[in-house]
Every structure is written in C-alpha cells, then in structure tokens.
Amino acid sequence: DRDTDKKRIEELLEENMVLEIAQKQSMNESAHLGWELEQLSKSTDLADSEKSFVFELNECASSRILKLEKDNQSLQNTIQELRDASLTSRESSLKFVELEKENQQLSKKIEKLQNQIEKEKQSNQDLGTLSEELIRDKEQLQVVMETLKADKDRQIKDLKQENDHL
C-alpha cells in the first residue's frame, strides 16, 4: 500500500509540476502581451488622454498579473508543504486521501488562475484593438480637419475676392 501510495503521490507531484510549468508559461505570455501593448502605445502618436488611458489599463493588467503571481507562489508553497508532509507521514493511506483532496483543490485553484490569465490575455488583446481603433479614428479626424481647413481657406479667399470686387 505504501509503495502504491508513494507512486500515486509522485504522479500527483509530477502532474502539479506540469500544471505549474503551464501556468508560468501562460503568465509569461500574459506579461509579454502587456509588454507588447506598452511598446505599441509608446510607438504610436496617441493624444495624452489616450496614452493615460492605455497606461491605466496596463497598470491594472500588471497589478492583476502580480496578484496572480503571488497566488501562484502561495500555491507552490502549499504544494511544497504537502510534499514535505507526505514524505514524513507514517499513516500514508490516510494522508494520501487528504493529499489527494488537497491536490484536487490546488488543481482547481490552478485552473482558476489559468482562466484568469486567459482573461488577462484577452483584455490585453482588446486593449491593443482599442488602441488601433483610436489611432484610426484620430487619423480620420485629422483628414476631416484638413478638409475643413481647406474649405475654410477657400471660402475666405472667395469672400476676399468678392469684397475686392465690390
């Protein structure tokens, strides 16, 4: 029974490590998307209000990522504590049941964290799309302003000519 329990614990620990690696990769991707969004906002010629808007959204995403990283670290500490407890346990069958329950809880927490990271990725993508739309809108407004200015200049010229004629 102990050998079986030890094997099962090792399998669970390996599964936890795989989940941790996947979570770290996901967090790295989210951080990279945030960085790309920040680079995009730096490279474009946005108005000050647009820059502050994107900056605030990036700060929100960054703080959310930091919170997720803290939660992940807490989970990793708990996993390490469970590993230590499982190695020193003399009542392996009872501990195995407890460890399995805790492992299931941790797996659920990791899944929630991964879902939150996915949401953060989507949010970052939405921010990128919003930035692109704002840039396009700004360019369209500049074209309209140039057209209006040309019309105004033409009207002034026509009125001056009419005034001179009168």
C-alpha positions in Angstrom: 0.0 0.0 0.0 2.8 2.4 0.9 4.5 1.8 -2.4 1.3 2.3 -4.3 0.6 5.5 -2.3 4.2 6.7 -2.9 3.8 6.1 -6.6 0.4 7.9 -6.7 1.9 10.8 -4.7 4.8 11.0 -7.2 2.3 11.0 -10.1 0.4 13.8 -8.5 3.5 15.8 -7.8 4.5 15.4 -11.5 1.1 16.5 -12.6 1.4 19.5 -10.3 4.7 20.4 -11.8 3.3 20.2 -15.3 0.5 22.4 -14.3 2.9 24.9 -12.7 5.0 25.0 -15.8 1.9 25.6 -18.0 0.8 28.3 -15.6 4.2 30.0 -15.7 4.2 29.9 -19.5 0.7 31.4 -19.5 1.8 34.1 -17.1 4.9 34.8 -19.2 2.7 35.1 -22.3 0.4 37.5 -20.5 3.3 39.6 -19.4 4.7 39.6 -22.9 1.4 40.7 -24.3 1.3 43.5 -21.7 4.8 44.5 -22.8 3.8 44.4 -26.5 0.9 46.6 -25.7 3.1 49.0 -23.8 5.5 49.1 -26.8 2.6 49.8 -29.1 1.4 52.6 -27.0 4.9 54.1 -26.9 5.4 53.9 -30.6 2.2 55.4 -31.7 1.4 59.1 -31.7 -1.6 59.0 -29.4 -3.1 62.0 -27.7 -2.2 62.5 -24.0 -5.6 61.2 -22.9 -5.3 58.1 -25.0 -1.8 57.4 -23.5 -3.0 57.8 -20.0 -6.0 55.6 -20.7 -3.7 52.8 -22.1 -1.3 53.4 -19.2 -4.0 52.9 -16.6 -5.2 49.8 -18.3 -1.7 48.4 -18.4 -1.2 49.2 -14.7 -4.5 47.3 -14.0 -3.3 44.4 -16.0 0.2 44.5 -14.4 -1.3 44.6 -10.8 -3.6 41.7 -11.7 -0.6 39.7 -13.1 1.3 40.4 -9.9 -1.6 39.2 -7.8 -1.8 36.1 -9.9 1.9 35.5 -9.4 1.5 35.9 -5.6 -1.3 33.4 -5.6 0.8 31.1 -7.7 3.7 31.4 -5.2 1.3 30.7 -2.4 0.1 27.6 -4.2 3.7 26.5 -4.8 4.5 26.9 -1.1 1.4 24.8 -0.2 2.5 22.1 -2.7 5.9 22.0 -1.2 4.4 21.7 2.3 2.3 18.9 1.1 5.3 17.2 -0.4 7.2 17.5 2.9 4.2 16.3 4.8 3.8 13.3 2.5 7.4 12.2 2.9 7.3 12.3 6.7 3.9 10.8 7.1 3.6 7.4 8.8 0.0 7.0 8.1 0.4 7.1 4.4 -3.0 5.7 3.4 -4.9 8.4 5.5 -2.5 11.1 4.4 -2.8 10.0 0.8 -6.6 10.6 0.9 -6.0 14.0 2.4 -3.3 14.9 0.0 -5.5 13.8 -2.9 -8.2 16.1 -1.7 -5.8 19.0 -1.3 -4.3 18.3 -4.6 -7.7 18.4 -6.2 -8.3 21.8 -4.5 -5.0 23.0 -5.7 -5.7 21.8 -9.2 -9.0 23.7 -9.2 -7.1 26.9 -7.9 -4.5 26.5 -10.7 -7.3 26.1 -13.2 -8.9 29.3 -11.9 -5.6 31.1 -12.2 -5.1 29.9 -15.7 -8.6 31.1 -16.6 -7.8 34.5 -15.1 -4.6 34.6 -17.1 -6.6 33.8 -20.2 -9.0 36.7 -19.4 -6.0 39.0 -18.9 -4.6 37.9 -22.3 -8.0 38.7 -23.9 -8.1 42.0 -22.1 -4.6 42.9 -23.4 -5.7 41.9 -26.9 -8.8 44.1 -26.5 -6.6 46.9 -25.4 -4.5 46.5 -28.5 -7.5 46.5 -30.7 -8.9 49.6 -28.9 -5.5 51.4 -29.4 -5.6 50.6 -33.1 -9.2 51.8 -33.4 -8.3 55.0 -31.6 -5.3 55.6 -33.9 -7.6 55.1 -37.0 -10.2 57.4 -35.6 -7.5 60.0 -34.9 -6.2 59.7 -38.5 -9.7 60.1 -39.9 -10.3 63.2 -37.7 -7.1 64.7 -39.0 -8.2 64.2 -42.6 -11.6 65.8 -41.8 -9.9 68.7 -40.1 -7.6 69.2 -43.1 -10.6 69.1 -45.4 -12.4 71.7 -43.3 -9.4 73.9 -43.1 -9.0 73.8 -46.9 -12.7 74.6 -47.3 -12.4 77.5 -44.8 -9.4 78.9 -46.6 -11.2 78.6 -50.0 -14.2 80.4 -48.5 -12.0 83.2 -47.1 -10.3 83.6 -50.5 -13.7 83.8 -52.3 -15.1 86.3 -49.8 -11.9 88.5 -50.1 -12.3 88.3 -53.9 -16.0 89.3 -53.7 -15.1 92.1 -51.2 -12.4 93.4 -53.6 -14.8 93.2 -56.5 -17.4 95.2 -54.5 
